Amino acid sequence: MANIKSQKKRILTNERARLRNKSVKSALKTAVKRVDVAIAAGDADAAKAAANEACRLLDIAGSKGVLHKNQAANRKSGIAKRANAV
């Protein structure tokens, strides 16, 4: 553990951010899996609904800094292409 007071605070802050980021990334992975399952089943309506939800979560992650905004945009593009191909 650090001896400097500001560094002790920083360690606590980083841990809270790490847990929050982990939660957001886990939710993203789940949303993308739902899209993939719907695409594999050939259900176009479910795929588009799941893609909309995944895109919404990607936007949130990009705006919060969990993902880089361009990375979020690239993932949204890939999801949309796959969902529209069904």
Disulfide bonds with the S-S distance in Angstrom:
none
